């Protein structure tokens, strides 16, 4: 298991979503997509447009140890865990009624 001293470096690359769960209902979201993450840009291919725009900028918020990022569409994401081949992201989105929806995304690195 590789430990990343620079979280931004560790999350860069292509990631395939293997599971997505709504935190409140524990309901599986049944979506398949990939994220390509660069230094300040996330692009999505596949399903999941209600959770991830096809392309968006993001930036670090606070300490790198906290793993919080702000997405340009107003969402916050936190890298909950990261290894060489796996990553877990918690995505917090406010819906139109102002309620906070939290979804957990599990990814495997695509080394191809």
N, CA, C and O atoms as a printed pandas DataFrame, in Angstrom:
     atom_number atom_name residue_name chain_id  residue_number  x_coord  y_coord  z_coord
0              1         N          UNK        A               1    0.844   -1.172    0.000
1              2        CA          UNK        A               1    0.000    0.000    0.000
2              3         C          UNK        A               1    0.892    1.239    0.000
3              4         O          UNK        A               1    1.799    1.369    0.823
4              5         N          UNK        A               2    0.624    2.129   -0.921
5              6        CA          UNK        A               2    1.403    3.355   -1.031
6              7         C          UNK        A               2    0.739    4.448   -0.210
7              8         O          UNK        A               2   -0.478    4.626   -0.258
8              9         N          UNK        A               3    1.547    5.172    0.540
9             10        CA          UNK        A               3    1.048    6.309    1.303
10            11         C          UNK        A               3    1.431    7.566    0.541
11            12         O          UNK        A               3    2.595    7.762    0.194
12            13         N          UNK        A               4    0.456    8.405    0.286
13            14        CA          UNK        A               4    0.707    9.620   -0.472
14            15         C          UNK        A               4    0.938   10.785    0.470
15            16         O          UNK        A               4    0.111   11.085    1.331
16            17         N          UNK        A               5    2.085   11.440    0.292
17            18        CA          UNK        A               5    2.373   12.639    1.075
18            19         C          UNK        A               5    1.685   13.844    0.455
19            20         O          UNK        A               5    1.454   14.851    1.125
20            21         N          UNK        A               6    1.358   13.737   -0.829
21            22        CA          UNK        A               6    0.646   14.803   -1.524
22            23         C          UNK        A               6   -0.651   14.214   -2.062
23            24         O          UNK        A               6   -0.641   13.498   -3.063
24            25         N          UNK        A               7   -1.752   14.507   -1.409
25            26        CA          UNK        A               7   -3.049   13.944   -1.785
26            27         C          UNK        A               7   -3.422   14.295   -3.219
27            28         O          UNK        A               7   -3.975   13.465   -3.941
28            29         N          UNK        A               8   -3.121   15.525   -3.632
29            30        CA          UNK        A               8   -3.436   15.932   -5.003
30            31         C          UNK        A               8   -2.744   15.036   -6.017
31            32         O          UNK        A               8   -3.322   14.700   -7.050
32            33         N          UNK        A               9   -1.518   14.652   -5.727
33            34        CA          UNK        A               9   -0.785   13.757   -6.614
34            35         C          UNK        A               9   -1.400   12.358   -6.598
35            36         O          UNK        A               9   -1.519   11.712   -7.639
36            37         N          UNK        A              10   -1.785   11.901   -5.419
37            38        CA          UNK        A              10   -2.317   10.552   -5.262
38            39         C          UNK        A              10   -3.637   10.309   -5.959
39            40         O          UNK        A              10   -3.890    9.200   -6.429
40            41         N          UNK        A              11   -4.495   11.336   -6.038
41            42        CA          UNK        A              11   -5.815   11.132   -6.645
42            43         C          UNK        A              11   -5.792   11.285   -8.163
43            44         O          UNK        A              11   -6.776   10.958   -8.826
44            45         N          UNK        A              12   -4.693   11.773   -8.721
45            46        CA          UNK        A              12   -4.647   11.983  -10.165
46            47         C          UNK        A              12   -4.617   10.652  -10.906
47            48         O          UNK        A              12   -3.972    9.697  -10.473
48            49         N          UNK        A              13   -5.323   10.608  -12.023
49            50        CA          UNK        A              13   -5.387    9.411  -12.843
50            51         C          UNK        A              13   -6.829    9.065  -13.167
51            52         O          UNK        A              13   -7.750    9.837  -12.902
52            53         N          UNK        A              14   -7.002    7.881  -13.749
53            54        CA          UNK        A              14   -8.343    7.427  -14.113
54            55         C          UNK        A              14   -8.845    6.462  -13.051
55            56         O          UNK        A              14   -8.132    5.547  -12.636
56            57         N          UNK        A              15  -10.101    6.682  -12.611
57            58        CA          UNK        A              15  -10.729    5.887  -11.562
58            59         C          UNK        A              15  -12.082    5.384  -12.044
59            60         O          UNK        A              15  -12.878    6.153  -12.583
60            61         N          UNK        A              16  -12.346    4.088  -11.851
61            62        CA          UNK        A              16  -13.632    3.490  -12.200
62            63         C          UNK        A              16  -14.469    3.336  -10.935
63            64         O          UNK        A              16  -14.008    2.782   -9.937
64            65         N          UNK        A              17  -15.700    3.828  -10.987
65            66        CA          UNK        A              17  -16.604    3.697   -9.843
66            67         C          UNK        A              17  -17.104    2.256   -9.779
67            68         O          UNK        A              17  -17.689    1.751  -10.737
68            69         N          UNK        A              18  -16.871    1.602   -8.647
69            70        CA          UNK        A              18  -17.310    0.214   -8.489
70            71         C          UNK        A              18  -18.548    0.106   -7.603
71            72         O          UNK        A              18  -19.225   -0.922   -7.589
72            73         N          UNK        A              19  -18.838    1.188   -6.858
73            74        CA          UNK        A              19  -20.012    1.188   -5.984
74            75         C          UNK        A              19  -20.315    2.630   -5.596
75            76         O          UNK        A              19  -19.404    3.428   -5.377
76            77         N          UNK        A              20  -21.600    2.954   -5.513
77            78        CA          UNK        A              20  -22.032    4.279   -5.071
78            79         C          UNK        A              20  -23.253    4.092   -4.177
79            80         O          UNK        A              20  -24.209    3.413   -4.551
80            81         N          UNK        A              21  -23.212    4.701   -2.996
81            82        CA          UNK        A              21  -24.254    4.489   -1.996
82            83         C          UNK        A              21  -24.698    5.830   -1.422
83            84         O          UNK        A              21  -23.873    6.696   -1.132
84            85         N          UNK        A              22  -26.021    5.992   -1.260
85            86        CA          UNK        A              22  -26.545    7.157   -0.560
86            87         C          UNK        A              22  -26.356    6.918    0.932
87            88         O          UNK        A              22  -26.801    5.899    1.459
88            89         N          UNK        A              23  -25.702    7.849    1.613
89            90        CA          UNK        A              23  -25.369    7.652    3.025
90            91         C          UNK        A              23  -26.604    7.530    3.917
91            92         O          UNK        A              23  -26.615    6.721    4.845
92            93         N          UNK        A              24  -27.624    8.308    3.651
93            94        CA          UNK        A              24  -28.813    8.323    4.515
94            95         C          UNK        A              24  -29.652    7.047    4.361
95            96         O          UNK        A              24  -30.012    6.414    5.354
96            97         N          UNK        A              25  -29.958    6.681    3.127
97            98        CA          UNK        A              25  -30.830    5.528    2.890
98            99         C          UNK        A              25  -30.055    4.221    2.731
99           100         O          UNK        A              25  -30.646    3.141    2.748
100          101         N          UNK        A              26  -28.738    4.318    2.577
101          102        CA          UNK        A              26  -27.874    3.173    2.298
102          103         C          UNK        A              26  -28.273    2.468    1.005
103          104         O          UNK        A              26  -27.970    1.291    0.808
104          105         N          UNK        A              27  -28.950    3.197    0.136
105          106        CA          UNK        A              27  -29.400    2.664   -1.151
106          107         C          UNK        A              27  -28.250    2.709   -2.155
107          108         O          UNK        A              27  -27.559    3.720   -2.282
108          109         N          UNK        A              28  -28.056    1.583   -2.872
109          110        CA          UNK        A              28  -27.060    1.531   -3.931
110          111         C          UNK        A              28  -27.564    2.369   -5.102
111          112         O          UNK        A              28  -28.712    2.218   -5.518
112          113         N          UNK        A              29  -26.726    3.243   -5.633
113          114        CA          UNK        A              29  -27.145    4.149   -6.699
114          115         C          UNK        A              29  -27.110    3.510   -8.088
115          116         O          UNK        A              29  -27.640    4.086   -9.038
116          117         N          UNK        A              30  -26.499    2.335   -8.223
117          118        CA          UNK        A              30  -26.481    1.579   -9.485
118          119         C          UNK        A              30  -26.083    2.426  -10.685
119          120         O          UNK        A              30  -26.832    2.519  -11.658
120          121         N          UNK        A              31  -24.916    3.040  -10.620
121          122        CA          UNK        A              31  -24.401    3.814  -11.748
122          123         C          UNK        A              31  -22.989    3.345  -12.072
123          124         O          UNK        A              31  -22.246    2.909  -11.192
124          125         N          UNK        A              32  -22.635    3.444  -13.344
125          126        CA          UNK        A              32  -21.296    3.075  -13.788
126          127         C          UNK        A              32  -20.675    4.265  -14.493
127          128         O          UNK        A              32  -21.241    4.797  -15.448
128          129         N          UNK        A              33  -19.508    4.680  -14.019
129          130        CA          UNK        A              33  -18.814    5.795  -14.649
130          131         C          UNK        A              33  -17.345    5.766  -14.253
131          132         O          UNK        A              33  -16.933    5.028  -13.358
132          133         N          UNK        A              34  -16.580    6.581  -14.938
133          134        CA          UNK        A              34  -15.166    6.749  -14.635
134          135         C          UNK        A              34  -14.876    8.223  -14.451
135          136         O          UNK        A              34  -15.518    9.079  -15.060
136          137         N          UNK        A              35  -13.903    8.509  -13.602
137          138        CA          UNK        A              35  -13.422    9.875  -13.437
138          139         C          UNK        A              35  -11.969    9.930  -13.878
139          140         O          UNK        A              35  -11.180    9.034  -13.577
140          141         N          UNK        A              36  -11.629   10.982  -14.590
141          142        CA          UNK        A              36  -10.242   11.266  -14.922
142          143         C          UNK        A              36   -9.899   12.537  -14.158
143          144         O          UNK        A              36  -10.458   13.602  -14.419
144          145         N          UNK        A              37   -8.974   12.413  -13.213
145          146        CA          UNK        A              37   -8.639   13.529  -12.333
146          147         C          UNK        A              37   -7.243   14.025  -12.655
147          148         O          UNK        A              37   -6.281   13.257  -12.661
148          149         N          UNK        A              38   -7.144   15.327  -12.924
149          150        CA          UNK        A              38   -5.842   15.960  -13.113
150          151         C          UNK        A              38   -5.615   16.919  -11.952
151          152         O          UNK        A              38   -6.319   16.845  -10.945
152          153         N          UNK        A              39   -4.653   17.805  -12.077
153          154        CA          UNK        A              39   -4.277   18.686  -10.963
154          155         C          UNK        A              39   -5.429   19.536  -10.440
155          156         O          UNK        A              39   -5.526   19.759   -9.234
156          157         N          UNK        A              40   -6.305   20.016  -11.327
157          158        CA          UNK        A              40   -7.422   20.853  -10.863
158          159         C          UNK        A              40   -8.691   20.642  -11.683
159          160         O          UNK        A              40   -9.580   21.494  -11.681
160          161         N          UNK        A              41   -8.779   19.512  -12.381
161          162        CA          UNK        A              41   -9.905   19.245  -13.268
162          163         C          UNK        A              41  -10.372   17.803  -13.102
163          164         O          UNK        A              41   -9.558   16.885  -13.006
164          165         N          UNK        A              42  -11.690   17.614  -13.068
165          166        CA          UNK        A              42  -12.281   16.277  -13.026
166          167         C          UNK        A              42  -13.169   16.136  -14.250
167          168         O          UNK        A              42  -14.031   16.981  -14.492
168          169         N          UNK        A              43  -12.965   15.071  -15.027
169          170        CA          UNK        A              43  -13.872   14.793  -16.139
170          171         C          UNK        A              43  -14.469   13.405  -15.933
171          172         O          UNK        A              43  -13.799   12.482  -15.469
172          173         N          UNK        A              44  -15.748   13.281  -16.289
173          174        CA          UNK        A              44  -16.492   12.039  -16.093
174          175         C          UNK        A              44  -16.877   11.451  -17.434
175          176         O          UNK        A              44  -17.230   12.175  -18.365
176          177         N          UNK        A              45  -16.806   10.132  -17.526
177          178        CA          UNK        A              45  -17.366    9.428  -18.677
178          179         C          UNK        A              45  -18.312    8.363  -18.146
179          180         O          UNK        A              45  -18.068    7.770  -17.096
180          181         N          UNK        A              46  -19.392    8.125  -18.880
181          182        CA          UNK        A              46  -20.392    7.161  -18.431
182          183         C          UNK        A              46  -21.545    7.850  -17.731
183          184         O          UNK        A              46  -21.782    9.043  -17.922
184          185         N          UNK        A              47  -22.269    7.078  -16.908
185          186        CA          UNK        A              47  -23.445    7.584  -16.200
186          187         C          UNK        A              47  -23.033    8.497  -15.045
187          188         O          UNK        A              47  -21.847    8.739  -14.822
188          189         N          UNK        A              48  -24.017    8.991  -14.325
189          190        CA          UNK        A              48  -23.734    9.722  -13.102
190          191         C          UNK        A              48  -23.805   11.219  -13.211
191          192         O          UNK        A              48  -23.286   11.921  -12.344
192          193         N          UNK        A              49  -24.453   11.750  -14.283
193          194        CA          UNK        A              49  -24.454   13.197  -14.449
194          195         C          UNK        A              49  -25.165   13.948  -13.337
195          196         O          UNK        A              49  -24.888   15.132  -13.143
196          197         N          UNK        A              50  -26.070   13.316  -12.598
197          198        CA          UNK        A              50  -26.699   14.055  -11.505
198          199         C          UNK        A              50  -25.758   14.192  -10.307
199          200         O          UNK        A              50  -26.033   14.972   -9.395
200          201         N          UNK        A              51  -24.657   13.446  -10.299
201          202        CA          UNK        A              51  -23.685   13.509   -9.211
202          203         C          UNK        A              51  -22.373   14.172   -9.632
203          204         O          UNK        A              51  -21.743   14.884   -8.850
204          205         N          UNK        A              52  -21.973   13.924  -10.886
205          206        CA          UNK        A              52  -20.698   14.429  -11.393
206          207         C          UNK        A              52  -20.923   15.076  -12.752
207          208         O          UNK        A              52  -21.408   14.416  -13.671
208          209         N          UNK        A              53  -20.579   16.363  -12.902
209          210        CA          UNK        A              53  -20.669   16.987  -14.229
210          211         C          UNK        A              53  -19.690   16.300  -15.177
211          212         O          UNK        A              53  -18.757   15.634  -14.729
212          213         N          UNK        A              54  -19.895   16.458  -16.478
213          214        CA          UNK        A              54  -18.987   15.820  -17.428
214          215         C          UNK        A              54  -17.572   16.378  -17.299
215          216         O          UNK        A              54  -16.597   15.675  -17.561
216          217         N          UNK        A              55  -17.464   17.637  -16.899
217          218        CA          UNK        A              55  -16.145   18.225  -16.646
218          219         C          UNK        A              55  -16.310   19.384  -15.667
219          220         O          UNK        A              55  -17.256   20.162  -15.785
220          221         N          UNK        A              56  -15.405   19.505  -14.709
221          222        CA          UNK        A              56  -15.474   20.617  -13.752
222          223         C          UNK        A              56  -14.114   20.844  -13.108
223          224         O          UNK        A              56  -13.280   19.942  -13.027
224          225         N          UNK        A              57  -13.919   22.061  -12.661
225          226        CA          UNK        A              57  -12.726   22.413  -11.895
226          227         C          UNK        A              57  -12.976   22.097  -10.430
227          228         O          UNK        A              57  -14.118   22.061   -9.973
228          229         N          UNK        A              58  -11.892   21.868   -9.701
229          230        CA          UNK        A              58  -11.999   21.682   -8.258
230          231         C          UNK        A              58  -10.756   22.255   -7.603
231          232         O          UNK        A              58   -9.721   22.416   -8.249
232          233         N          UNK        A              59  -10.863   22.561   -6.319
233          234        CA          UNK        A              59   -9.712   23.100   -5.598
234          235         C          UNK        A              59   -9.718   22.600   -4.163
235          236         O          UNK        A              59  -10.768   22.279   -3.607
236          237         N          UNK        A              60   -8.546   22.540   -3.578
237          238        CA          UNK        A              60   -8.377   22.119   -2.198
238          239         C          UNK        A              60   -8.963   23.166   -1.261
239          240         O          UNK        A              60   -8.805   24.367   -1.481
240          241         N          UNK        A              61   -9.638   22.704   -0.219
241          242        CA          UNK        A              61  -10.183   23.593    0.808
242          243         C          UNK        A              61   -9.559   23.174    2.134
243          244         O          UNK        A              61   -9.651   22.008    2.519
244          245         N          UNK        A              62   -8.936   24.094    2.825
245          246        CA          UNK        A              62   -8.346   23.778    4.124
246          247         C          UNK        A              62   -7.048   23.005    3.995
247          248         O          UNK        A              62   -6.293   23.194    3.041
248          249         N          UNK        A              63   -6.797   22.144    4.949
249          250        CA          UNK        A              63   -5.555   21.384    5.031
250          251         C          UNK        A              63   -5.581   20.184    4.094
251          252         O          UNK        A              63   -6.619   19.545    3.920
252          253         N          UNK        A              64   -4.440   19.883    3.496
253          254        CA          UNK        A              64   -4.327   18.717    2.619
254          255         C          UNK        A              64   -4.632   17.438    3.401
255          256         O          UNK        A              64   -5.109   16.465    2.817
256          257         N          UNK        A              65   -4.367   17.420    4.703
257          258        CA          UNK        A              65   -4.632   16.230    5.523
258          259         C          UNK        A              65   -6.123   15.933    5.623
259          260         O          UNK        A              65   -6.521   14.774    5.733
260          261         N          UNK        A              66   -6.954   16.985    5.584
261          262        CA          UNK        A              66   -8.401   16.805    5.695
262          263         C          UNK        A              66   -9.005   16.202    4.439
263          264         O          UNK        A              66  -10.026   15.518    4.510
264          265         N          UNK        A              67   -8.385   16.448    3.288
265          266        CA          UNK        A              67   -8.859   15.877    2.039
266          267         C          UNK        A              67  -10.126   16.493    1.495
267          268         O          UNK        A              67  -10.827   15.855    0.710
268          269         N          UNK        A              68  -10.445   17.732    1.893
269          270        CA          UNK        A              68  -11.652   18.398    1.400
270          271         C          UNK        A              68  -11.356   19.190    0.131
271          272         O          UNK        A              68  -10.347   19.888    0.030
272          273         N          UNK        A              69  -12.265   19.061   -0.833
273          274        CA          UNK        A              69  -12.150   19.796   -2.086
274          275         C          UNK        A              69  -13.489   20.454   -2.393
275          276         O          UNK        A              69  -14.547   19.932   -2.044
276          277         N          UNK        A              70  -13.425   21.607   -3.049
277          278        CA          UNK        A              70  -14.618   22.327   -3.475
278          279         C          UNK        A              70  -14.717   22.199   -4.982
279          280         O          UNK        A              70  -13.759   22.487   -5.699
280          281         N          UNK        A              71  -15.876   21.768   -5.463
281          282        CA          UNK        A              71  -16.103   21.643   -6.899
282          283         C          UNK        A              71  -16.792   22.901   -7.380
283          284         O          UNK        A              71  -17.629   23.455   -6.667
284          285         N          UNK        A              72  -16.459   23.367   -8.575
285          286        CA          UNK        A              72  -16.966   24.650   -9.069
286          287         C          UNK        A              72  -18.485   24.724   -9.153
287          288         O          UNK        A              72  -19.031   25.823   -9.250
288          289         N          UNK        A              73  -19.183   23.597   -9.119
289          290        CA          UNK        A              73  -20.649   23.619   -9.169
290          291         C          UNK        A              73  -21.267   23.748   -7.777
291          292         O          UNK        A              73  -22.484   23.632   -7.629
292          293         N          UNK        A              74  -20.441   23.986   -6.755
293          294        CA          UNK        A              74  -20.950   24.233   -5.414
294          295         C          UNK        A              74  -20.957   23.032   -4.492
295          296         O          UNK        A              74  -21.439   23.130   -3.363
296          297         N          UNK        A              75  -20.437   21.908   -4.939
297          298        CA          UNK        A              75  -20.407   20.696   -4.120
298          299         C          UNK        A              75  -19.073   20.579   -3.389
299          300         O          UNK        A              75  -18.051   21.107   -3.828
300          301         N          UNK        A              76  -19.113   19.878   -2.273
301          302        CA          UNK        A              76  -17.889   19.561   -1.552
302          303         C          UNK        A              76  -17.654   18.065   -1.649
303          304         O          UNK        A              76  -18.596   17.273   -1.612
304          305         N          UNK        A              77  -16.394   17.685   -1.772
305          306        CA          UNK        A              77  -16.060   16.272   -1.743
306          307         C          UNK        A              77  -14.896   16.080   -0.792
307          308         O          UNK        A              77  -14.046   16.957   -0.635
308          309         N          UNK        A              78  -14.875   14.921   -0.162
309          310        CA          UNK        A              78  -13.782   14.586    0.738
310          311         C          UNK        A              78  -13.255   13.216    0.368
311          312         O          UNK        A              78  -14.018   12.260    0.230
312          313         N          UNK        A              79  -11.950   13.130    0.207
313          314        CA          UNK        A              79  -11.308   11.843   -0.015
314          315         C          UNK        A              79  -11.218   11.182    1.358
315          316         O          UNK        A              79  -10.446   11.608    2.216
316          317         N          UNK        A              80  -12.020   10.136    1.551
317          318        CA          UNK        A              80  -12.095    9.461    2.848
318          319         C          UNK        A              80  -10.962    8.461    3.025
319          320         O          UNK        A              80  -10.455    8.274    4.131
320          321         N          UNK        A              81  -10.563    7.814    1.918
321          322        CA          UNK        A              81   -9.425    6.899    1.974
322          323         C          UNK        A              81   -8.811    6.803    0.588
323          324         O          UNK        A              81   -9.486    6.964   -0.429
324          325         N          UNK        A              82   -7.515    6.536    0.577
325          326        CA          UNK        A              82   -6.782    6.453   -0.680
326          327         C          UNK        A              82   -5.627    5.485   -0.521
327          328         O          UNK        A              82   -4.793    5.631    0.373
328          329         N          UNK        A              83   -5.587    4.488   -1.403
329          330        CA          UNK        A              83   -4.436    3.603   -1.518
330          331         C          UNK        A              83   -3.984    3.670   -2.965
331          332         O          UNK        A              83   -4.538    4.430   -3.759
332          333         N          UNK        A              84   -2.997    2.890   -3.302
333          334        CA          UNK        A              84   -2.490    2.899   -4.674
334          335         C          UNK        A              84   -3.581    2.548   -5.682
335          336         O          UNK        A              84   -3.618    3.108   -6.778
336          337         N          UNK        A              85   -4.471    1.621   -5.315
337          338        CA          UNK        A              85   -5.461    1.112   -6.265
338          339         C          UNK        A              85   -6.909    1.439   -5.924
339          340         O          UNK        A              85   -7.790    1.185   -6.745
340          341         N          UNK        A              86   -7.190    1.993   -4.747
341          342        CA          UNK        A              86   -8.572    2.245   -4.350
342          343         C          UNK        A              86   -8.722    3.623   -3.710
343          344         O          UNK        A              86   -7.803    4.145   -3.080
344          345         N          UNK        A              87   -9.914    4.191   -3.893
345          346        CA          UNK        A              87  -10.208    5.495   -3.320
346          347         C          UNK        A              87  -11.687    5.529   -2.943
347          348         O          UNK        A              87  -12.531    4.969   -3.643
348          349         N          UNK        A              88  -11.989    6.192   -1.829
349          350        CA          UNK        A              88  -13.371    6.401   -1.397
350          351         C          UNK        A              88  -13.575    7.906   -1.264
351          352         O          UNK        A              88  -12.805    8.595   -0.593
352          353         N          UNK        A              89  -14.633    8.409   -1.919
353          354        CA          UNK        A              89  -14.962    9.834   -1.891
354          355         C          UNK        A              89  -16.366   10.013   -1.334
355          356         O          UNK        A              89  -17.299    9.307   -1.717
356          357         N          UNK        A              90  -16.498   10.971   -0.420
357          358        CA          UNK        A              90  -17.805   11.378    0.091
358          359         C          UNK        A              90  -18.170   12.682   -0.605
359          360         O          UNK        A              90  -17.436   13.666   -0.517
360          361         N          UNK        A              91  -19.303   12.688   -1.294
361          362        CA          UNK        A              91  -19.754   13.856   -2.049
362          363         C          UNK        A              91  -20.979   14.454   -1.370
363          364         O          UNK        A              91  -21.987   13.771   -1.188
364          365         N          UNK        A              92  -20.893   15.729   -0.996
365          366        CA          UNK        A              92  -21.995   16.437   -0.331
366          367         C          UNK        A              92  -22.603   17.443   -1.295
367          368         O          UNK        A              92  -21.915   18.329   -1.802
368          369         N          UNK        A              93  -23.915   17.293   -1.544
369          370        CA          UNK        A              93  -24.625   18.133   -2.509
370          371         C          UNK        A              93  -25.897   18.662   -1.854
371          372         O          UNK        A              93  -26.635   17.896   -1.235
372          373         N          UNK        A              94  -26.158   19.946   -1.981
373          374        CA          UNK        A              94  -27.432   20.521   -1.509
374          375         C          UNK        A              94  -28.445   20.426   -2.638
375          376         O          UNK        A              94  -28.175   20.860   -3.758
376          377         N          UNK        A              95  -29.618   19.855   -2.344
377          378        CA          UNK        A              95  -30.658   19.766   -3.368
378          379         C          UNK        A              95  -31.430   21.080   -3.439
379          380         O          UNK        A              95  -31.128   22.018   -2.700
380          381         N          UNK        A              96  -32.418   21.154   -4.319
381          382        CA          UNK        A              96  -33.158   22.402   -4.540
382          383         C          UNK        A              96  -33.932   22.859   -3.298
383          384         O          UNK        A              96  -34.231   24.044   -3.158
384          385         N          UNK        A              97  -34.259   21.920   -2.393
385          386        CA          UNK        A              97  -34.946   22.282   -1.151
386          387         C          UNK        A              97  -33.968   22.720   -0.060
387          388         O          UNK        A              97  -34.391   23.113    1.027
388          389         N          UNK        A              98  -32.679   22.655   -0.340
389          390        CA          UNK        A              98  -31.674   23.053    0.636
390          391         C          UNK        A              98  -31.198   21.938    1.544
391          392         O          UNK        A              98  -30.379   22.170    2.433
392          393         N          UNK        A              99  -31.705   20.717    1.330
393          394        CA          UNK        A              99  -31.276   19.577    2.133
394          395         C          UNK        A              99  -29.939   19.053    1.625
395          396         O          UNK        A              99  -29.654   19.108    0.428
396          397         N          UNK        A             100  -29.128   18.550    2.537
397          398        CA          UNK        A             100  -27.818   18.024    2.187
398          399         C          UNK        A             100  -27.930   16.538    1.870
399          400         O          UNK        A             100  -28.387   15.754    2.702
400          401         N          UNK        A             101  -27.515   16.158    0.681
401          402        CA          UNK        A             101  -27.450   14.755    0.283
402          403         C          UNK        A             101  -25.988   14.345    0.269
403          404         O          UNK        A             101  -25.149   15.026   -0.320
404          405         N          UNK        A             102  -25.688   13.234    0.919
405          406        CA          UNK        A             102  -24.318   12.738    0.967
406          407         C          UNK        A             102  -24.292   11.361    0.331
407          408         O          UNK        A             102  -25.047   10.467    0.711
408          409         N          UNK        A             103  -23.409   11.208   -0.645
409          410        CA          UNK        A             103  -23.233    9.937   -1.329
410          411         C          UNK        A             103  -21.775    9.520   -1.210
411          412         O          UNK        A             103  -20.869   10.352   -1.252
412          413         N          UNK        A             104  -21.569    8.218   -1.061
413          414        CA          UNK        A             104  -20.230    7.657   -0.928
414          415         C          UNK        A             104  -19.914    6.893   -2.212
415          416         O          UNK        A             104  -20.694    6.045   -2.647
416          417         N          UNK        A             105  -18.765    7.200   -2.813
417          418        CA          UNK        A             105  -18.343    6.574   -4.062
418          419         C          UNK        A             105  -17.062    5.784   -3.825
419          420         O          UNK        A             105  -16.101    6.291   -3.246
420          421         N          UNK        A             106  -17.065    4.538   -4.284
421          422        CA          UNK        A             106  -15.916    3.650   -4.160
422          423         C          UNK        A             106  -15.309    3.478   -5.551
423          424         O          UNK        A             106  -16.008    3.152   -6.510
424          425         N          UNK        A             107  -14.000    3.702   -5.644
425          426        CA          UNK        A             107  -13.318    3.659   -6.932
426          427         C          UNK        A             107  -12.144    2.693   -6.903
427          428         O          UNK        A             107  -11.519    2.464   -5.867
428          429         N          UNK        A             108  -11.862    2.127   -8.093
429          430        CA          UNK        A             108  -10.627    1.382   -8.323
430          431         C          UNK        A             108   -9.859    2.108   -9.408
431          432         O          UNK        A             108  -10.442    2.597  -10.376
432          433         N          UNK        A             109   -8.536    2.176   -9.240
433          434        CA          UNK        A             109   -7.699    2.843  -10.231
434          435         C          UNK        A             109   -7.681    2.021  -11.517
435          436         O          UNK        A             109   -7.563    0.796  -11.483
436          437         N          UNK        A             110   -7.798    2.707  -12.640
437          438        CA          UNK        A             110   -7.711    2.084  -13.958
438          439         C          UNK        A             110   -6.280    2.269  -14.440
439          440         O          UNK        A             110   -5.880    3.374  -14.805
440          441         N          UNK        A             111   -5.514    1.191  -14.440
441          442        CA          UNK        A             111   -4.096    1.274  -14.806
442          443         C          UNK        A             111   -3.839    1.049  -16.291
443          444         O          UNK        A             111   -2.685    0.956  -16.711
444          445         N          UNK        A             112   -4.895    0.961  -17.085
445          446        CA          UNK        A             112   -4.706    0.721  -18.524
446          447         C          UNK        A             112   -4.326    1.979  -19.244
447          448         O          UNK        A             112   -4.129    1.959  -20.459
